[in-house]
Amino acid sequence: MRILHTMLRVGDLERSIAFYTEVLGMSLLRRKDYPEGRFTLAFVGYGAEAEQAVLELTHNWDTPAYDLGTGYGHIALETDDIVATCEAVRAKGGKVIREPGPMKHGTTVIAFVEDPDGYKIEFIQP
């Protein structure tokens, strides 16, 4: 068994695809409209779905926004240069919500950004 994808519900699919592809450098792997169900699925990631876990962005056409709730945590991405990664995100209009630095009660260097729907993405430097 392996993890295939994580699904996020998004309010504006084009804005979300732009964030994950242009700001975080993922590729749009596939996209399909389901007119009878009034939703679209778009899959983004850093490699082929057969080889890596990806994100499924689900856009329900009649729902412009979601409440994130208190159960969701974050998506984690590894980066070799966390400072440069945060600078690149900021330069592309992304929102850095926690600057690079050691994690609380530890030494691992982390940072956080936020996608257009408010989902948190953690950067971790090995």
Salt bridges, closest charged atoms under 4 A:
GLU14 OE2 - ARG31 NH2 2.60
GLU49 OE2 - ARG30 NE 2.69
GLU56 OE1 - HIS5 NE2 2.75
ASP62 OD1 - ARG38 NH2 2.78
GLU99 OE2 - ARG90 NH2 2.46
GLU114 OE1 - LYS95 NZ 3.29
GLU114 OE2 - LYS120 NZ 2.89
ASP117 OD1 - ARG15 NH2 3.32
GLU122 OE1 - HIS74 NE2 2.72
